[in-house]
Amino acid sequence: MEFQLKLSYETWDSIFTKKKNDVNEIYNTFLNTFLKHYHSCFLMIKTNRLLNDRPWITSGIRASCKYKRELYMECRKYKNPILDTYSKDYCGILSKVIKEAKKMEYDKRILNSTNG
C-alpha cells in the first residue's frame, strides 16, 4: 500500500516537461523515477547459500561435474561427432549417478527420521 501512496504523490513533471520529440529521454526519465520508488519499497535481501544444504553432492560428483563442463567446452570448440557422443553418454551416466546419490541421501533421512 505504501508503494501506491509514494507513487501517487509523484508529480511526473520531469517527464512531461521534456522535449516531445526525444522519446528515449522521456522514457529514461520515467523509468528512473519509477525504479527509484520501486527500489525504495522493495529492498533486495541477499542470502548466502550454504554448501551443506545439498549433502548428496560428494567430491566425486563435483569432480565429474567439472569434467562434464570441460567436455562441453571441448565439444563446442572442436565440433567432433565422436566427442559429442562421448559427452552425451557421460552426461547420461552422471545424471543417473546424481539421481541415485539424491535417492540414497533422502532414503537415509527418511529412515533416520522420528515421528515427533
GROMACS elastic network, one bead per residue, 0.5 to 0.9 nm:
[ bonds ]
;  ai    aj funct       b0    kb
    1     4     6  0.53448   500
    1     5     6  0.65447   500
    1     6     6  0.88947   500
    2     5     6  0.50948   500
    2     6     6  0.62178   500
    2     7     6  0.85083   500
    2    41     6  0.76139   500
    3     6     6  0.53142   500
    3     7     6  0.60676   500
    3     8     6  0.84011   500
    3    37     6  0.72253   500
    3    38     6  0.73935   500
    3    40     6  0.85997   500
    3    41     6  0.60949   500
    3    42     6  0.88358   500
    4     7     6  0.51070   500
    4     8     6  0.58180   500
    4     9     6  0.85841   500
    5     8     6  0.50528   500
    5     9     6  0.63330   500
    5    10     6  0.89560   500
    6     9     6  0.53372   500
    6    10     6  0.67776   500
    6    37     6  0.70599   500
    7    10     6  0.53286   500
    7    11     6  0.88294   500
    7    34     6  0.78321   500
    7    37     6  0.67007   500
    7    38     6  0.88436   500
    8    11     6  0.79670   500
   10    13     6  0.84514   500
   10    33     6  0.86116   500
   11    14     6  0.79441   500
   12    15     6  0.55035   500
   12    16     6  0.67027   500
   12    17     6  0.88441   500
   12    30     6  0.78366   500
   12    33     6  0.82256   500
   13    16     6  0.52625   500
   13    17     6  0.59341   500
   13    18     6  0.86838   500
   14    17     6  0.55616   500
   14    18     6  0.67715   500
   14    26     6  0.86066   500
   14    29     6  0.72511   500
   14    30     6  0.82701   500
   15    18     6  0.57386   500
   15    25     6  0.86547   500
   15    26     6  0.56421   500
   15    27     6  0.80003   500
   15    29     6  0.60375   500
   15    30     6  0.61213   500
   16    19     6  0.80718   500
   16    20     6  0.79900   500
   16    26     6  0.77536   500
   17    20     6  0.81861   500
   18    21     6  0.86191   500
   18    22     6  0.77644   500
   18    25     6  0.77497   500
   18    26     6  0.64311   500
   19    22     6  0.57976   500
   19    23     6  0.82193   500
   19    25     6  0.84316   500
   19    26     6  0.78581   500
   20    23     6  0.68681   500
   20    26     6  0.78900   500
   21    24     6  0.89342   500
   21    26     6  0.89747   500
   22    25     6  0.56204   500
   22    26     6  0.65071   500
   22    27     6  0.88244   500
   23    26     6  0.51126   500
   23    27     6  0.60748   500
   23    28     6  0.85647   500
   24    27     6  0.51173   500
   24    28     6  0.60857   500
   24    29     6  0.85812   500
   25    28     6  0.50970   500
   25    29     6  0.61437   500
   25    30     6  0.85881   500
   26    29     6  0.52171   500
   26    30     6  0.62227   500
   26    31     6  0.86191   500
   27    30     6  0.50834   500
   27    31     6  0.60475   500
   27    32     6  0.85418   500
   28    31     6  0.50545   500
   28    32     6  0.60363   500
   28    33     6  0.85319   500
   29    32     6  0.52209   500
   29    33     6  0.62056   500
   29    34     6  0.85884   500
   30    33     6  0.52330   500
   30    34     6  0.61064   500
   30    35     6  0.85481   500
   31    34     6  0.50809   500
   31    35     6  0.59458   500
   31    36     6  0.84144   500
   32    35     6  0.51697   500
   32    36     6  0.60417   500
   32    37     6  0.87896   500
   33    36     6  0.51993   500
   33    37     6  0.66593   500
   33    38     6  0.87609   500
   34    37     6  0.53826   500
   34    38     6  0.61615   500
   34    39     6  0.87169   500
   35    39     6  0.58727   500
   35    40     6  0.82775   500
   36    39     6  0.54779   500
   36    40     6  0.62289   500
   36    41     6  0.88396   500
   37    40     6  0.51464   500
   37    41     6  0.63720   500
   37    42     6  0.86660   500
   38    41     6  0.53542   500
   38    42     6  0.60101   500
   38    43     6  0.85311   500
   39    42     6  0.51682   500
   39    43     6  0.58905   500
   39    44     6  0.79662   500
   40    43     6  0.64674   500
   49    52     6  0.86607   500
   49    53     6  0.78470   500
   50    53     6  0.59329   500
   50    54     6  0.84133   500
   51    54     6  0.62232   500
   51    55     6  0.76636   500
   51    57     6  0.88899   500
   52    55     6  0.55334   500
   53    56     6  0.89202   500
   54    57     6  0.60507   500
   54   102     6  0.87949   500
   55    58     6  0.73876   500
   55   102     6  0.86447   500
   55   105     6  0.74669   500
   56    61     6  0.88685   500
   56    98     6  0.80136   500
   56   101     6  0.56330   500
   56   102     6  0.55437   500
   56   103     6  0.87017   500
   56   104     6  0.80396   500
   56   105     6  0.57968   500
   56   106     6  0.85931   500
   57    60     6  0.80332   500
   57    61     6  0.59410   500
   57    62     6  0.67837   500
   57    98     6  0.78102   500
   57   101     6  0.75379   500
   57   102     6  0.81813   500
   58    61     6  0.51729   500
   58    62     6  0.63197   500
   58    63     6  0.86791   500
   58   101     6  0.85823   500
   59    62     6  0.50266   500
   59    63     6  0.61683   500
   59    64     6  0.85649   500
   60    63     6  0.50919   500
   60    64     6  0.60862   500
   60    65     6  0.85711   500
   61    65     6  0.60635   500
   61    66     6  0.85464   500
   61    94     6  0.78556   500
   61    97     6  0.80209   500
   61    98     6  0.72754   500
   62    65     6  0.51456   500
   62    66     6  0.62455   500
   62    67     6  0.86816   500
   63    66     6  0.50974   500
   63    67     6  0.62328   500
   63    68     6  0.85932   500
   64    67     6  0.50182   500
   64    68     6  0.60591   500
   64    69     6  0.86738   500
   64    94     6  0.72440   500
   65    69     6  0.62836   500
   65    70     6  0.86916   500
   65    91     6  0.88270   500
   65    94     6  0.78181   500
   66    69     6  0.52042   500
   66    70     6  0.63953   500
   66    71     6  0.87213   500
   67    70     6  0.50021   500
   67    71     6  0.61309   500
   67    72     6  0.85734   500
   68    71     6  0.50105   500
   68    72     6  0.61645   500
   68    73     6  0.87251   500
   68    87     6  0.73206   500
   68    90     6  0.73570   500
   68    91     6  0.68565   500
   68    94     6  0.85437   500
   69    72     6  0.50214   500
   69    73     6  0.63343   500
   69    74     6  0.87290   500
   70    73     6  0.51818   500
   70    74     6  0.63061   500
   70    75     6  0.86576   500
   71    74     6  0.50823   500
   71    75     6  0.61096   500
   71    76     6  0.86572   500
   71    83     6  0.80792   500
   71    84     6  0.86434   500
   71    86     6  0.88876   500
   71    87     6  0.62482   500
   72    75     6  0.50513   500
   72    76     6  0.62966   500
   72    77     6  0.86216   500
   72    84     6  0.83423   500
   72    87     6  0.69918   500
   73    76     6  0.51597   500
   73    77     6  0.61655   500
   73    78     6  0.87275   500
   74    78     6  0.59601   500
   74    79     6  0.79751   500
   74    80     6  0.88082   500
   74    83     6  0.81624   500
   75    78     6  0.55219   500
   75    79     6  0.54458   500
   75    80     6  0.65049   500
   75    81     6  0.84146   500
   75    83     6  0.63045   500
   75    84     6  0.59355   500
   75    87     6  0.77388   500
   76    79     6  0.58401   500
   76    80     6  0.86634   500
   76    84     6  0.89465   500
   77    80     6  0.86846   500
   78    83     6  0.85647   500
   79    82     6  0.89926   500
   79    83     6  0.78510   500
   79    84     6  0.75110   500
   80    83     6  0.52442   500
   80    84     6  0.61679   500
   80    85     6  0.87778   500
   81    85     6  0.61968   500
   81    86     6  0.86147   500
   82    85     6  0.51862   500
   82    86     6  0.62591   500
   82    87     6  0.85833   500
   83    86     6  0.50293   500
   83    87     6  0.60005   500
   83    88     6  0.85846   500
   84    87     6  0.50417   500
   84    88     6  0.61786   500
   84    89     6  0.86152   500
   85    88     6  0.51885   500
   85    89     6  0.62158   500
   85    90     6  0.85594   500
   86    89     6  0.51540   500
   86    90     6  0.60628   500
   86    91     6  0.85914   500
   87    90     6  0.50139   500
   87    91     6  0.61020   500
   87    92     6  0.85693   500
   88    91     6  0.51020   500
   88    92     6  0.61845   500
   88    93     6  0.87104   500
   89    92     6  0.50882   500
   89    93     6  0.62751   500
   89    94     6  0.85896   500
   90    93     6  0.51936   500
   90    94     6  0.60743   500
   90    95     6  0.85370   500
   91    94     6  0.50296   500
   91    95     6  0.60365   500
   91    96     6  0.86386   500
   92    95     6  0.51363   500
   92    96     6  0.63924   500
   92    97     6  0.87576   500
   93    96     6  0.51464   500
   93    97     6  0.62537   500
   93    98     6  0.86902   500
   94    98     6  0.61217   500
   94    99     6  0.85231   500
   95    98     6  0.51362   500
   95    99     6  0.61085   500
   95   100     6  0.85769   500
   96    99     6  0.50637   500
   96   100     6  0.61222   500
   96   101     6  0.85558   500
   97   100     6  0.51328   500
   97   101     6  0.60847   500
   97   102     6  0.86136   500
   98   101     6  0.50395   500
   98   102     6  0.61609   500
   98   103     6  0.85207   500
   99   102     6  0.52147   500
   99   103     6  0.61501   500
   99   104     6  0.86670   500
  100   104     6  0.60879   500
  100   105     6  0.85634   500
  101   104     6  0.51658   500
  101   105     6  0.61726   500
  101   106     6  0.86571   500
  102   105     6  0.51518   500
  102   106     6  0.61468   500
  102   107     6  0.84022   500
  103   106     6  0.53262   500
  103   107     6  0.59291   500
  103   108     6  0.84628   500
  104   107     6  0.50952   500
  104   108     6  0.60781   500
  104   109     6  0.86471   500
  105   108     6  0.51399   500
  105   109     6  0.63209   500
  105   110     6  0.87771   500
  106   110     6  0.61669   500
  106   111     6  0.86057   500
  107   110     6  0.50944   500
  107   111     6  0.62058   500
  107   112     6  0.86251   500
  108   111     6  0.51742   500
  108   112     6  0.61489   500
  108   113     6  0.85374   500
  109   112     6  0.51818   500
  109   113     6  0.59916   500
  110   113     6  0.51846   500
  110   114     6  0.84011   500
  111   114     6  0.82822   500
  113   116     6  0.88933   500
